[in-house]
Amino acid sequence: MRTTGRLRTAAAVAVDAVVYGAVVTALVFVGSTLASFASGGDWVTVKAVLFVVGTLVLGYGTARLWLAAPYWQDDAEETGSLTGSAAIPKRGGTRFQRFVERVPPRRWVDLTPREAVSPASKLLVAGLMIMAVSFVMEAAFGIGA
């Protein structure tokens, strides 16, 4: 019985992270496409912008995960400079997070704040997905190769 609950939670966590990454990737793709073509660029420019933004998102997500690591929190809690856990997302979150939670299939999954993926982890997934789109544009479609 516990295995079924763990699998269900793992699937819900995966859905949460993948939907967040897909929404961020779609927004970055549309934004970079519009900005590229508005400035006279082409698909090579879109691919390059996706690569740069993906790298930045990966770096930011990694830094947020690194700073939320337990060994940092232990030191900060002893000195009183950290209030609450940076790794556990709060219920509600930002407007963007609430928007993503309403996107299917995420809206059909109910996660408690303890079960949910941290925002930093979601950014890491989003960065990987953005980099994957940039790679597919070059490898599969020959853009900028």
N, CA and C of each residue as an Amber inpcrd file, in Angstrom:
protein
   435
   0.8160000  -1.1940000   0.0000000   0.0000000   0.0000000   0.0000000
   0.8650000   1.2670000   0.0000000   1.9530000   1.2600000   0.7860000
   2.8230000   2.4320000   0.8420000   3.5310000   2.6680000  -0.4840000
   3.8320000   1.5800000  -1.2010000   4.5050000   1.7180000  -2.4940000
   3.6150000   2.4520000  -3.4870000   2.3200000   2.1470000  -3.4830000
   1.3910000   2.8320000  -4.3740000   1.3480000   4.3240000  -4.0560000
   1.3450000   4.6680000  -2.7830000   1.3470000   6.0730000  -2.3830000
   2.6180000   6.7870000  -2.7960000   3.7420000   6.0910000  -2.6670000
   5.0230000   6.6920000  -3.0710000   5.0860000   6.9000000  -4.5740000
   4.5970000   5.9120000  -5.3210000   4.5850000   6.0520000  -6.7790000
   3.6650000   7.1750000  -7.2210000   2.5270000   7.2810000  -6.5810000
   1.5870000   8.3500000  -6.9080000   2.2040000   9.7140000  -6.6010000
   2.8800000   9.8250000  -5.4640000   3.5440000  11.0800000  -5.1120000
   4.6770000  11.3960000  -6.0840000   5.4600000  10.3700000  -6.4460000
   6.5600000  10.5820000  -7.4020000   6.0230000  11.0320000  -8.7550000
   4.9240000  10.4330000  -9.1990000   4.3210000  10.8460000 -10.4770000
   3.7970000  12.2740000 -10.3860000   3.1860000  12.6260000  -9.2660000
   2.6680000  13.9880000  -9.0870000   3.8020000  15.0050000  -9.0760000
   4.9040000  14.6660000  -8.4280000   6.0640000  15.5600000  -8.3900000
   6.6480000  15.7240000  -9.7930000   6.7310000  14.6280000 -10.5520000
   7.2400000  14.7000000 -11.9200000   6.3450000  15.5650000 -12.7920000
   5.0310000  15.4110000 -12.6510000   4.0860000  16.2380000 -13.4200000
   4.2770000  17.7070000 -13.0590000   4.4230000  17.9960000 -11.7760000
   4.6140000  19.3750000 -11.3230000   5.8570000  19.9870000 -11.9650000
   6.9710000  19.2850000 -11.9220000   8.2290000  19.8190000 -12.4610000
   8.1950000  19.9370000 -13.9810000   7.6600000  18.9340000 -14.6600000
   7.6490000  18.9480000 -16.1280000   6.6950000  20.0100000 -16.6660000
   5.5380000  20.1690000 -16.0490000   4.5970000  21.2050000 -16.5080000
   5.2010000  22.5870000 -16.2950000   5.8290000  22.8140000 -15.1490000
   6.4730000  24.0990000 -14.8990000   7.5620000  24.3580000 -15.9550000
   8.3960000  23.3480000 -16.1990000   9.4520000  23.4940000 -17.1990000
   8.9090000  23.7400000 -18.5890000   7.8250000  23.0470000 -18.9410000
   7.2360000  23.2270000 -20.2740000   6.6390000  24.6200000 -20.4440000
   5.9820000  25.1380000 -19.4070000   5.4000000  26.4820000 -19.5010000
   6.5030000  27.5320000 -19.6220000   7.5430000  27.4160000 -18.8100000
   8.6590000  28.3730000 -18.8920000   9.3280000  28.2750000 -20.2580000
   9.5420000  27.0590000 -20.7450000  10.1770000  26.8730000 -22.0510000
   9.3370000  27.4730000 -23.1650000   8.0320000  27.2580000 -23.1250000
   7.1470000  27.8210000 -24.1510000   7.1900000  29.3480000 -24.1240000
   7.1500000  29.9340000 -22.9350000   7.1910000  31.3990000 -22.8330000
   8.5270000  31.9500000 -23.3350000   9.6190000  31.2970000 -22.9830000
  10.9350000  31.7510000 -23.4440000  11.0480000  31.5870000 -24.9600000
  10.5300000  30.4840000 -25.4940000  10.5870000  30.2590000 -26.9370000
   9.7920000  31.3280000 -27.6850000   8.5750000  31.6000000 -27.2360000
   7.7520000  32.6200000 -27.9020000   8.4010000  33.9920000 -27.7700000
   8.8770000  34.3140000 -26.5790000   9.5210000  35.6140000 -26.3670000
  10.7740000  35.7920000 -27.1980000  11.6100000  34.7580000 -27.2540000
  12.8400000  34.8760000 -28.0430000  12.5470000  34.9030000 -29.5320000
  11.5120000  34.1920000 -29.9660000  11.1390000  34.2230000 -31.3920000
  10.6400000  35.6100000 -31.7830000   9.7530000  36.1700000 -30.9660000
   9.2340000  37.5110000 -31.2510000  10.3480000  38.5510000 -31.2330000
  11.2150000  38.5030000 -30.2230000  12.3020000  39.4760000 -30.1240000
  13.2860000  39.3190000 -31.2700000  13.5650000  38.0910000 -31.6590000
  14.5210000  37.8510000 -32.7370000  14.0100000  38.3920000 -34.0670000
  12.7820000  38.0240000 -34.4110000  12.2520000  38.4690000 -35.6990000
  11.9380000  39.9630000 -35.7070000  11.5750000  40.5270000 -34.5580000
  11.3210000  41.9740000 -34.4880000  12.6080000  42.7740000 -34.6770000
  13.7390000  42.1720000 -34.2990000  15.0110000  42.8780000 -34.4470000
  15.7500000  42.4980000 -35.7280000  15.0720000  41.8000000 -36.6290000
  15.6730000  41.4570000 -37.9160000  16.4680000  40.1640000 -37.9080000
  16.3570000  39.3990000 -36.8590000  17.0840000  38.1360000 -36.7690000
  16.3500000  37.0110000 -37.4890000  16.8690000  35.8150000 -37.3210000
  16.2600000  34.6370000 -37.9350000  16.2470000  33.5080000 -36.9040000
  16.0340000  32.2690000 -37.3880000  15.9560000  31.1310000 -36.4700000
  17.2800000  30.8470000 -35.7770000  18.4010000  31.2070000 -36.4030000
  19.7050000  31.0330000 -35.7590000  19.7900000  31.9170000 -34.5190000
  19.2520000  33.1250000 -34.6260000  19.2350000  34.0270000 -33.4850000
  18.3450000  33.4730000 -32.3770000  17.2080000  32.9130000 -32.7500000
  16.3050000  32.3130000 -31.7590000  17.0290000  31.2020000 -31.0170000
  17.7160000  30.3400000 -31.7600000  18.4500000  29.2310000 -31.1450000
  19.5360000  29.7360000 -30.2100000  20.2390000  30.7760000 -30.6180000
  21.3010000  31.3330000 -29.7800000  20.7290000  31.9570000 -28.5080000
  19.6170000  32.6700000 -28.6380000  18.9760000  33.2690000 -27.4650000
  18.5010000  32.1740000 -26.5160000  17.9140000  31.1090000 -27.0680000
  17.4840000  29.9940000 -26.2270000  18.6670000  29.3730000 -25.4880000
  19.7890000  29.2310000 -26.1700000  20.9730000  28.6610000 -25.5270000
  21.4380000  29.5490000 -24.3730000  21.5120000  30.8520000 -24.6100000
  21.9770000  31.7760000 -23.5730000  20.9970000  31.8140000 -22.4000000
  19.7110000  31.9320000 -22.6960000  18.7130000  31.9780000 -21.6260000
  18.6930000  30.6530000 -20.8660000  18.7960000  29.5380000 -21.5630000
  18.8420000  28.2390000 -20.9020000  20.0240000  28.1130000 -19.9620000
  21.1770000  28.6030000 -20.4090000  22.3650000  28.5820000 -19.5630000
  22.1660000  29.4480000 -18.3230000  21.5840000  30.6360000 -18.5060000
  21.3350000  31.5260000 -17.3670000  20.3330000  30.9220000 -16.3880000
  19.2700000  30.3130000 -16.8970000  18.2660000  29.6960000 -16.0210000
  18.8800000  28.5160000 -15.2730000  19.6840000  27.7060000 -15.9660000
  20.3800000  26.6050000 -15.2880000  21.2860000  27.1230000 -14.1710000
  22.0170000  28.1750000 -14.4530000  22.9040000  28.7590000 -13.4450000
  22.1420000  29.3160000 -12.2590000  21.0620000  30.0140000 -12.5350000
  20.2510000  30.5900000 -11.4550000  19.6080000  29.4890000 -10.6100000
  19.0610000  28.4690000 -11.2600000  18.4630000  27.3580000 -10.5260000
  19.4890000  26.6200000  -9.6830000  20.6760000  26.4230000 -10.2340000
  21.7460000  25.7580000  -9.4850000  22.1520000  26.5860000  -8.2750000
  22.3070000  27.8870000  -8.4580000  22.6800000  28.7540000  -7.3370000
  21.6060000  28.7400000  -6.2540000  20.3390000  28.7820000  -6.6570000
  19.2550000  28.7310000  -5.6630000  19.2380000  27.4070000  -4.9240000
  19.4860000  26.2940000  -5.6360000  19.5550000  24.9960000  -4.9560000
  20.7490000  24.9290000  -4.0200000  21.8650000  25.4580000  -4.4680000
  23.0720000  25.4220000  -3.6690000  22.8910000  26.2290000  -2.3830000
  22.2890000  27.3930000  -2.4980000  22.0880000  28.2380000  -1.3220000
  21.0030000  27.7070000  -0.3940000  20.1380000  26.8170000  -0.8940000
  19.0850000  26.2310000  -0.0680000  19.5180000  24.8890000   0.5130000
  20.7840000  24.5130000   0.3150000  21.2690000  23.2260000   0.8060000
  21.2170000  23.1880000   2.3300000  20.9900000  22.0140000   2.9070000
  20.8470000  21.9010000   4.3590000  22.0460000  22.4200000   5.1500000
  23.2740000  22.2320000   4.6440000  24.4240000  22.6940000   5.4080000
  24.4800000  24.2120000   5.4940000  23.9380000  24.9260000   4.5130000
  23.8480000  26.3790000   4.6020000  22.7790000  26.7670000   5.6020000
  21.6560000  26.0620000   5.5950000  20.5560000  26.3920000   6.4930000
  20.9260000  26.1480000   7.9440000  21.6860000  25.0900000   8.2310000
  22.0650000  24.8020000   9.6080000  22.8720000  25.9540000  10.1910000
  23.8510000  26.4540000   9.4140000  24.6560000  27.5720000   9.8900000
  23.8070000  28.8190000  10.0680000  22.9240000  29.0760000   9.1280000
  22.1130000  30.2790000   9.1820000  21.0950000  30.2020000  10.3120000
  20.5440000  29.0200000  10.5780000  19.5660000  28.8940000  11.6500000
  20.2220000  29.0900000  13.0050000  21.4930000  28.6690000  13.1330000
  22.2050000  28.8700000  14.3850000  22.4370000  30.3470000  14.6440000
  22.6920000  31.1150000  13.6070000  22.9270000  32.5450000  13.7700000
  21.6370000  33.3510000  13.6990000  20.5440000  32.6980000  13.2790000
  19.2540000  33.3880000  13.2130000  19.0770000  34.2460000  11.9770000
  19.9120000  34.0390000  10.9420000  19.8100000  34.8920000   9.7600000
  18.8920000  34.3320000   8.6840000  18.3610000  33.1330000   8.8830000
  17.4610000  32.5450000   7.8980000  16.1500000  32.2300000   8.5900000
  15.0580000  32.7440000   8.0550000  13.7520000  32.4490000   8.6300000
  13.0080000  31.5330000   7.6890000  12.6440000  30.3710000   8.1600000
  11.9340000  29.4090000   7.3290000  12.8890000  28.6700000   6.4150000
  12.3680000  27.6770000   5.7210000  13.1900000  26.8840000   4.8270000
  13.0530000  27.4010000   3.4040000  14.1700000  27.6960000   2.7770000
  14.1500000  28.1840000   1.3980000  13.8410000  27.0640000   0.4160000
  13.9970000  25.8070000   0.8630000  13.8040000  24.6850000  -0.0440000
  12.3460000  24.2330000  -0.1120000  11.5420000  24.5820000   0.8710000
  10.1480000  24.1400000   0.8890000   9.2750000  25.2720000   0.3610000
   8.6100000  25.0470000  -0.7730000   7.7660000  26.0970000  -1.3330000
   6.5510000  26.3550000  -0.4510000   6.1320000  27.5870000  -0.4130000
   4.9490000  27.9440000   0.3540000   3.7120000  27.7490000  -0.4960000
   2.5880000  27.5370000   0.1490000   1.3140000  27.3660000  -0.5530000
   0.9890000  28.6680000  -1.2660000   0.5950000  28.5880000  -2.4990000
   0.2370000  29.7790000  -3.2680000   1.3750000  30.2290000  -4.1590000
   2.4690000  30.6550000  -3.5640000   3.6260000  31.0860000  -4.3430000
   3.3610000  32.3670000  -5.1140000   4.0850000  32.5370000  -6.1950000
   3.9490000  33.7240000  -7.0280000   2.7410000  33.5890000  -7.9540000
   2.4120000  34.6950000  -8.6210000   1.3020000  34.6350000  -9.5900000
   1.6200000  33.6570000 -10.7120000   2.8770000  33.6430000 -11.1360000
   3.2690000  32.7140000 -12.1920000   3.0940000  31.2640000 -11.7300000
   3.5140000  30.9780000 -10.4990000   3.3650000  29.6200000  -9.9710000
   1.8900000  29.2330000  -9.8820000   1.0350000  30.1520000  -9.4550000
  -0.4080000  29.8590000  -9.3940000  -0.9690000  29.6310000 -10.7950000
  -0.4580000  30.3750000 -11.7940000  -0.8760000  30.1620000 -13.1890000
  -0.4870000  28.7560000 -13.6530000   0.7530000  28.3590000 -13.3700000
   1.2230000  27.0400000 -13.7950000   0.4210000  25.9420000 -13.1080000
   0.0320000  26.1580000 -11.8780000  -0.7530000  25.1520000 -11.1570000
  -2.1480000  24.9710000 -11.7500000  -2.6080000  25.9190000 -12.5480000
  -3.9210000  25.7960000 -13.1990000  -3.8350000  25.1670000 -14.5900000
  -2.6080000  24.9430000 -15.0880000  -2.4230000  24.3510000 -16.4160000
  -2.5970000  22.8280000 -16.3110000  -3.4340000  22.2320000 -17.1940000
  -3.5410000  20.7690000 -17.1720000  -2.2340000  20.1460000 -17.6580000
  -1.7990000  19.0480000 -17.1790000  -2.3880000  18.1770000 -16.1670000
  -2.0300000  18.5490000 -14.7380000  -1.3000000  19.6480000 -14.5390000
  -0.8900000  20.0290000 -13.1790000  -2.0940000  20.3020000 -12.2860000
  -3.1520000  20.8600000 -12.8110000  -4.2950000  21.2040000 -11.9610000
  -5.0130000  19.9710000 -11.4260000  -4.7820000  18.8190000 -12.0300000
  -5.4190000  17.5850000 -11.5670000  -4.5920000  16.9010000 -10.4860000
  -3.4170000  17.4320000 -10.1880000  -2.5150000  16.8380000  -9.2050000
  -2.5260000  17.7120000  -7.9540000  -2.7360000  17.0770000  -6.8120000
  -2.7400000  17.8200000  -5.5550000  -1.5000000  17.4510000  -4.7510000
  -0.6740000  18.4490000  -4.4950000   0.5420000  18.2360000  -3.7200000
   0.5440000  19.1530000  -2.5070000   0.9980000  18.6370000  -1.3830000
   1.1920000  19.4860000  -0.2140000   2.4990000  20.2510000  -0.4140000
   2.7070000  21.3430000   0.3120000   3.9770000  22.0700000   0.1710000
   5.2030000  21.1980000   0.4580000   5.0960000  20.2360000   1.3490000
   6.2210000  19.3340000   1.6390000   6.5120000  18.3910000   0.4720000
   5.4730000  18.0040000  -0.2700000   5.6560000  17.0810000  -1.3990000
   6.0960000  17.7960000  -2.6670000   5.7610000  19.0580000  -2.7980000
   6.0260000  19.7960000  -4.0320000   7.5280000  19.9890000  -4.2610000
   7.8670000  20.1280000  -5.5090000   9.2570000  20.3970000  -5.8960000
   9.5640000  21.8520000  -5.5680000  10.7720000  22.1120000  -5.1020000
  11.1550000  23.4870000  -4.7810000  11.1970000  24.3220000  -6.0610000
  10.9480000  25.6200000  -5.9480000  11.0300000  26.4830000  -7.1370000
  12.3970000  26.4250000  -7.8120000  13.4580000  26.2760000  -7.0400000
  14.7980000  26.1860000  -7.6260000  14.9430000  24.9260000  -8.4730000
  14.3810000  23.8250000  -8.0150000  14.4310000  22.5850000  -8.7960000
  13.6250000  22.7170000 -10.0780000  12.5000000  23.4010000  -9.9930000
  11.6840000  23.6180000 -11.1890000  12.4320000  24.4830000 -12.1970000
  13.1700000  25.4740000 -11.7130000  13.9750000  26.3030000 -12.6140000
  15.0670000  25.4700000 -13.2840000  15.6370000  24.5400000 -12.5470000
  16.6460000  23.6650000 -13.1240000  16.0480000  22.8200000 -14.2470000
  14.8640000  22.2740000 -14.0240000  14.1710000  21.5010000 -15.0590000
  13.8520000  22.3980000 -16.2590000  13.3890000  23.6110000 -15.9930000
  13.0700000  24.5380000 -17.0760000  14.3190000  24.8680000 -17.8890000
  15.4340000  25.0980000 -17.2290000  16.6810000  25.3790000 -17.9340000
  17.1140000  24.2190000 -18.8190000  16.9700000  23.0000000 -18.3060000
  17.3010000  21.8230000 -19.1130000  16.3860000  21.7050000 -20.3210000
  15.1080000  22.0070000 -20.1470000  14.1680000  21.9240000 -21.2600000
  14.4570000  23.0030000 -22.3110000  14.8140000  24.2020000 -21.8700000
  15.1630000  25.2750000 -22.8070000  16.3990000  24.8810000 -23.6040000
  17.4080000  24.3290000 -22.9150000  18.6180000  23.8780000 -23.6010000
  18.2980000  22.7430000 -24.5690000  17.3620000  21.8700000 -24.2050000
  16.9750000  20.7610000 -25.0890000  16.3170000  21.2840000 -26.3600000
  15.4860000  22.3160000 -26.2470000  14.8540000  22.8970000 -27.4360000
  15.9230000  23.5030000 -28.3400000  16.8900000  24.1910000 -27.7580000
  17.9780000  24.7590000 -28.5460000  18.7630000  23.6560000 -29.2540000
  19.0240000  22.5550000 -28.5560000  19.7480000  21.4350000 -29.1500000
  18.9570000  20.7970000 -30.2900000  17.6630000  20.5900000 -30.0800000
  16.8270000  19.9740000 -31.1180000  16.7520000  20.8660000 -32.3480000
  16.6990000  22.1910000 -32.1390000  16.6740000  23.1000000 -33.2800000
  17.9200000  22.9220000 -34.1370000  19.0610000  22.6780000 -33.4950000
  20.2970000  22.5160000 -34.2560000  20.4580000  21.0980000 -34.7850000
  20.2330000  20.0950000 -33.9360000  20.5020000  18.7130000 -34.3280000
  19.4520000  18.1510000 -35.2720000  18.1900000  18.4220000 -35.0220000
  17.1280000  17.8130000 -35.8260000  16.7450000  18.6670000 -37.0300000
  16.7560000  19.9840000 -36.8410000  16.3060000  20.8580000 -37.9230000
  17.4470000  21.5520000 -38.6590000  18.6660000  21.3900000 -38.1920000
  19.8280000  21.9510000 -38.8810000  19.9440000  23.4600000 -38.7910000
  19.3170000  24.0560000 -37.8030000  19.3650000  25.5120000 -37.6570000
  20.6890000  25.8950000 -36.9890000  21.4660000  26.6660000 -37.6980000
  22.7400000  27.1470000 -37.1690000  23.8420000  26.1050000 -37.1400000
  23.6540000  25.0240000 -37.8420000  24.6650000  23.9530000 -37.8230000
  25.8200000  24.2600000 -38.7440000
